[in-house]
Amino acid sequence: MARYSIDGQILTDMADAIRAYSGGGEGGLSEIVVASGNISGSAWNYSYFYFPVKAGITYTLYINTGGGNFSYQVAIGGSSGGGGSFKNGVANYTFTPTEDNDNYELKLLPYSSFASSPYKVYYLGTLTYTPQEMVTFIQELPPAPDIAPMTVSGDCSGMFKKNVVAEAYLKSFGYTITTINISNMSSMFEQYSGKTIPIVLNGQSNVASTSLSYMFSTARELTAVPEMHTVNPSGGMSNMFYQCYKLKDWPENFGADWSWNDFHSATASSASCNHMFESCFSLRSIPETFLKNLYRQTANNGSYSPYAYMCSCCYGLDELTDVPIAQNTQTSQMFTNIVNSTTRLKDFTFAKNADGTVPTAQWKSQTIDLTSYVGYGWSASNMTDQNSGITKDKEVKDDATYQALKDDPDWFTINVAYSRYNHDSAVNTINSLPDTSAYLAANGGTNTIQFKGAAGELTDGGAINTLTEEEIAVAAAKGWTVTLV
């Protein structure tokens, strides 16, 4: 459970933490008034009250006549509900309905008359406001320094997911929030509606299995990743940025101070990066400090696809280079649709050793498919209508526009003949493939890489189907079969 601290008071619920600003009681409990006004009482004649109630909640009818001691009875639904006494003119009658009722009737039978007096029906609730009322309250809070600082720690899974109250506070007063030792971030900002997240997230580096799965998933207006430090992501990162349509900007050195050892030794889904950036339409790059640590596994994971759909439908992505190579044995498909529909991709390569040589890998049954809209698209709007910064005037349609734009970093095309990923790109990919030949010779099996043959025909790099026998032989020597479609 997340823990919140406001001026030294420890609270365990975000709503309680926010309510503490509104003058509510301990833990944020306050009177929630469901009916109020003025009423006169005539001896031995009923006075009527109507208001909505919820089953199981204890309500209080409060009347202040200004003085006098006398008794009363209460009738609920035609039956006597109890009674009590005015003490010095004040009555406090409590009752607990057994059913919800939008027009609950309560009848007061005073034994003495009293003049027009204020009354209210209320309960001590766990919410001071409806969500929209709370949003309004937050927006009207005074500026700092009158806003007390808040510290957030512990299990923060789902904290802002579908929570308009917490989200409104974060957007307006995030600068007052400090985080420390967050142990779980899964779904923390899932479905968040803001463009930015104005807090720095501090994890707990010595705690293994911190989950980042779905952390920002479907935050479709988010444009920038917040700062995140001392995180131990060994609980997995699948779907972390899934459908962050407008995400483009990263903090400097993202992931550089994270604790990666537990992640690299984790097994199965705990090491997953699948769907991580899927449908991040505006994403142009992935920081090297983050990418280089993804799936450098040492533990054997059996049949699991850690890279499945990782960058699928990243329409604006410029390149995916130096993808890390797992150090464990992989005998089932790892790369299902890793870069399908990366419609601006110009390079896809694997990381090499520090000395520039190609690593060996214990892989078989791998297929890397680069045939489905890699380097070219089917609709210009996919690349121009989000937040990538790419504009319609950067589209290559013919040789004239290609010659004018080929050195522009923002150019794109929906014509396969002008695909950004072309023959030269394929050569770079082949040259970076890990050497699996020794493992295949000892254990059998195959590895395959597939290319779109016609891609890039009218570019300076040329069509992929012009790969030479010598270029294809480089892949074959490392245990890879090249196929063209």
Residue pairs with C-beta under 8 A, 6 or more apart in sequence:
1 12
1 154
1 155
2 12
2 14
2 152
2 153
2 154
2 155
2 156
2 159
3 10
3 11
3 12
3 152
3 153
3 154
4 10
4 11
4 12
4 13
4 14
4 16
4 17
4 150
4 151
4 152
5 11
5 150
5 151
6 17
6 20
6 21
6 148
6 149
6 150
7 148
7 149
9 20
11 17
11 20
11 27
11 28
13 27
13 28
14 159
14 163
14 165
14 166
15 28
15 126
15 127
15 134
15 165
15 166
16 27
16 28
16 126
17 28
17 150
18 28
18 134
18 138
18 165
18 166
18 169
19 28
19 29
19 30
19 127
19 128
20 28
20 148
21 141
21 147
21 148
22 28
22 30
22 128
22 129
22 137
23 30
24 30
24 128
25 124
28 126
28 128
29 124
29 125
29 126
30 124
30 125
30 128
31 122
31 123
31 124
32 122
32 123
32 124
32 125
32 127
32 128
33 120
33 121
33 122
34 51
34 52
34 53
34 59
34 121
34 122
34 123
35 49
35 50
35 51
35 119
35 120
35 121
36 118
36 119
36 120
36 121
37 118
37 119
38 116
38 117
38 118
38 119
39 47
39 49
39 63
39 116
39 117
39 119
40 47
40 113
40 114
40 115
40 116
40 117
41 47
41 63
41 65
41 108
41 110
41 112
41 113
41 114
41 117
42 110
42 113
43 110
43 111
43 112
43 113
44 109
44 110
44 111
45 109
45 110
46 75
46 107
46 108
46 109
47 107
47 108
47 109
47 110
48 105
48 106
48 107
49 61
49 105
49 106
49 107
49 108
49 119
49 121
50 103
50 104
50 105
50 106
51 103
51 104
51 106
51 121
52 101
52 102
52 103
52 104
53 59
53 97
53 100
53 101
53 104
54 97
54 100
55 97
55 98
55 99
55 100
56 96
56 97
56 98
57 96
57 97
57 123
57 125
58 94
58 95
58 96
58 123
58 124
59 94
59 95
59 96
59 97
59 121
59 122
59 123
60 92
60 93
60 94
60 121
60 122
60 123
61 74
61 91
61 92
61 93
61 94
61 95
61 106
61 108
61 119
61 120
61 121
62 90
62 91
62 92
62 119
62 120
62 121
62 122
63 86
63 90
63 91
63 108
63 117
63 118
63 119
64 89
64 90
64 91
64 117
64 118
64 119
65 86
65 89
65 90
65 91
65 114
65 115
65 117
66 89
66 115
66 117
67 88
67 89
68 86
68 88
68 89
68 112
68 114
69 85
69 86
69 87
69 88
69 89
70 85
70 86
70 110
70 111
70 112
71 83
71 84
71 85
71 86
71 110
71 111
72 83
72 84
72 85
72 86
72 91
72 93
72 108
72 109
72 110
72 111
73 80
73 82
73 83
73 108
73 109
74 80
74 81
74 82
74 83
74 84
74 93
74 95
74 106
74 107
74 108
74 109
75 81
75 106
75 107
75 109
76 95
76 105
76 106
76 107
77 105
81 95
81 106
82 93
82 95
84 91
84 92
84 93
85 91
86 110
86 114
89 114
89 117
93 108
95 106
97 104
106 121
127 134
128 134
128 137
129 136
129 137
129 165
131 164
131 165
132 164
134 164
134 165
134 168
135 164
135 165
135 168
138 165
138 168
138 169
138 172
138 173
139 168
139 172
141 147
141 172
141 173
144 173
144 175
144 176
147 173
147 176
148 176
149 176
149 177
149 178
150 176
150 177
150 178
151 177
151 178
151 179
151 180
152 159
152 177
152 178
152 179
152 180
152 182
153 179
153 180
153 181
153 182
153 183
154 181
154 182
154 183
154 184
155 183
155 184
156 179
156 182
156 183
156 184
156 185
156 188
157 184
157 185
157 186
157 187
157 188
157 211
158 186
158 187
158 188
158 190
159 166
159 188
159 189
160 166
160 167
160 170
160 188
160 189
160 190
160 192
161 187
161 188
161 189
161 190
161 191
161 192
162 191
167 192
167 193
167 194
170 177
170 194
170 197
170 198
170 199
171 194
171 198
174 197
174 198
174 199
175 198
177 199
178 199
179 199
179 200
179 201
179 202
180 202
181 202
181 203
181 204
181 207
182 201
182 202
182 203
182 204
182 210
183 203
183 204
183 207
183 210
184 210
184 211
184 235
185 201
185 203
185 210
185 211
185 212
185 215
185 231
186 211
186 212
186 213
186 214
186 215
186 235
187 213
187 214
187 215
187 217
188 215
188 216
189 197
189 215
189 216
189 219
189 222
190 214
190 215
190 216
190 217
190 218
190 219
191 217
191 218
191 219
192 216
192 219
192 221
192 222
193 219
193 220
193 221
194 219
194 221
194 222
195 221
195 222
195 223
195 224
195 246
196 222
196 223
196 224
196 226
197 222
197 224
197 226
198 226
199 226
200 226
200 227
200 228
200 229
201 226
201 227
201 228
201 229
201 231
202 228
202 229
202 230
203 210
203 228
203 229
203 230
203 231
203 232
203 258
204 210
204 230
204 232
205 230
205 231
205 232
205 258
205 259
206 232
206 259
207 232
208 232
208 234
208 235
208 262
209 232
209 234
209 235
209 262
209 270
210 231
210 232
210 233
210 234
210 235
211 235
211 236
212 231
212 233
212 235
212 236
212 237
212 240
213 235
213 236
213 237
213 238
213 239
213 240
213 272
214 238
214 239
214 240
214 242
215 237
215 240
215 241
216 222
216 225
216 240
216 241
216 244
216 247
217 239
217 240
217 241
217 242
217 243
217 244
218 242
218 243
218 244
219 244
219 247
220 243
220 244
220 245
220 246
221 245
221 246
222 244
222 246
222 247
223 246
223 247
223 248
223 249
223 282
223 387
224 247
224 248
224 249
224 250
224 251
225 241
225 247
225 249
225 250
225 251
225 254
226 251
227 251
227 254
228 251
228 254
228 255
228 258
229 257
229 258
230 257
230 258
230 259
231 255
231 258
231 259
232 258
232 259
232 262
232 263
233 258
233 260
233 263
234 262
234 263
234 265
234 266
234 270
234 271
235 270
236 266
236 269
236 270
236 271
236 272
237 272
237 273
237 276
237 294
238 269
238 272
238 273
238 274
238 275
238 276
239 274
239 275
239 276
239 278
240 276
240 277
241 247
241 276
241 277
241 280
241 283
242 275
242 276
242 277
242 278
242 279
243 278
243 279
243 280
244 279
244 280
244 283
245 279
245 280
245 281
245 282
245 386
245 387
246 281
246 282
246 386
246 387
247 280
247 282
247 283
247 387
248 282
248 283
248 284
248 316
248 387
248 388
248 389
250 285
250 286
250 287
250 290
253 287
253 289
254 287
254 289
254 290
255 287
255 289
255 290
255 293
256 289
258 293
260 293
260 296
263 270
263 271
263 293
264 271
264 293
264 296
264 297
264 298
265 297
265 298
265 299
266 297
266 299
267 299
267 300
267 301
267 302
268 301
268 302
268 304
269 304
271 295
271 297
271 299
271 301
271 304
271 306
272 304
272 306
273 294
273 295
273 306
273 307
273 310
274 305
274 306
274 307
274 308
274 309
274 310
275 308
275 309
275 310
275 312
276 294
276 310
276 311
277 283
277 286
277 310
277 311
277 314
278 309
278 310
278 311
278 312
278 313
278 314
279 312
279 313
279 314
280 311
280 313
280 314
280 317
281 313
281 314
281 315
281 316
281 382
281 383
281 386
281 387
281 388
282 315
282 316
282 386
282 387
282 388
282 389
283 314
283 316
283 317
283 388
284 316
284 317
284 318
284 388
284 389
285 317
285 318
285 319
286 317
286 320
288 322
291 320
291 322
291 323
291 324
292 322
292 324
292 351
293 324
294 323
294 324
295 306
295 307
295 324
295 326
296 324
296 325
296 326
296 327
297 306
297 326
297 327
297 328
298 327
298 328
299 328
300 328
300 329
301 328
301 330
302 332
303 331
303 332
304 332
305 332
305 333
305 334
305 335
305 336
306 326
306 334
307 323
307 334
307 335
307 336
307 338
308 334
308 335
308 336
308 337
308 338
309 336
309 337
309 338
309 340
310 338
310 339
311 317
311 320
311 338
311 339
311 342
312 337
312 338
312 339
312 340
312 341
312 342
313 340
313 341
313 342
314 339
314 341
314 342
315 341
315 342
315 343
315 344
315 377
315 382
315 383
315 386
315 388
316 344
316 383
316 386
316 388
316 390
317 342
317 344
317 345
318 344
318 345
318 346
318 409
319 345
319 346
319 347
319 348
320 339
320 342
320 345
320 347
320 348
320 349
321 347
321 348
321 349
322 349
322 350
322 351
322 352
323 348
323 349
323 350
323 351
324 350
324 351
325 350
325 351
325 359
325 361
325 434
326 334
326 361
326 363
328 362
329 362
329 363
329 439
330 361
330 362
330 363
330 364
330 366
331 363
331 364
331 365
331 445
332 365
333 365
333 366
333 367
334 363
334 366
335 366
335 367
335 368
335 369
337 369
337 372
338 368
339 345
339 348
339 370
339 374
340 369
340 372
340 373
340 374
341 372
341 373
341 374
341 377
342 373
342 374
342 375
343 373
343 374
343 375
343 376
343 377
343 378
343 382
343 383
343 412
343 414
344 375
344 377
344 383
344 390
344 412
344 420
345 374
345 375
345 420
345 421
346 375
346 420
346 421
346 425
347 421
347 425
347 428
347 429
348 370
348 374
348 421
348 425
348 428
348 429
349 428
349 429
349 431
349 432
350 359
350 432
350 433
350 434
351 359
351 432
352 358
352 359
352 432
353 359
358 431
358 432
358 433
358 434
358 435
358 478
359 434
359 435
360 434
360 435
360 436
360 438
360 439
361 434
361 435
361 436
361 439
362 436
362 439
363 434
363 436
363 439
363 447
364 436
364 439
364 440
364 443
364 444
364 445
364 446
364 447
365 445
365 446
365 447
366 436
366 447
366 448
367 447
367 448
367 449
367 450
368 448
368 449
368 450
369 450
370 421
370 426
370 429
370 449
370 450
370 451
370 452
371 450
371 451
371 452
371 485
372 452
374 419
374 421
374 452
374 455
375 419
375 420
375 421
375 422
375 425
375 455
375 456
376 412
376 413
376 414
376 415
376 416
376 418
376 419
376 420
376 421
376 455
377 383
377 412
377 413
377 414
378 414
379 414
380 392
380 395
380 412
380 414
383 390
383 412
384 390
384 391
384 392
389 410
390 410
390 412
391 410
394 405
394 408
394 410
394 411
394 412
395 401
395 411
395 412
395 413
395 414
396 402
396 405
396 406
396 411
396 412
396 413
396 415
396 418
397 413
397 415
399 458
402 418
402 458
402 459
405 411
406 459
406 460
411 420
412 420
413 419
413 420
415 458
416 452
416 454
416 455
416 457
417 454
417 456
417 457
417 458
417 459
417 463
418 456
418 458
418 459
419 452
419 455
419 456
419 459
420 456
420 459
421 455
421 456
422 455
422 456
422 459
422 461
422 462
422 463
422 464
423 456
423 461
423 462
423 463
423 464
423 466
423 467
424 456
424 461
424 462
425 456
425 461
425 464
426 451
426 464
426 467
426 471
427 467
427 471
429 449
430 449
430 467
430 471
430 472
430 474
430 475
430 480
430 482
431 474
433 449
433 475
433 478
433 480
434 478
435 477
435 478
435 479
436 447
436 478
436 479
436 480
437 477
437 478
437 479
439 479
440 446
440 447
440 479
446 479
446 481
447 479
447 480
447 481
448 480
448 481
448 482
448 483
449 475
449 480
449 481
449 482
449 483
450 482
450 483
450 484
450 485
451 464
451 467
451 482
451 483
451 484
451 485
452 464
452 484
452 485
453 463
453 464
453 465
453 484
453 485
454 463
454 464
454 465
455 463
455 464
456 462
456 463
456 464
457 463
464 484
465 484
467 482
467 484
472 482
475 481
475 482
476 482
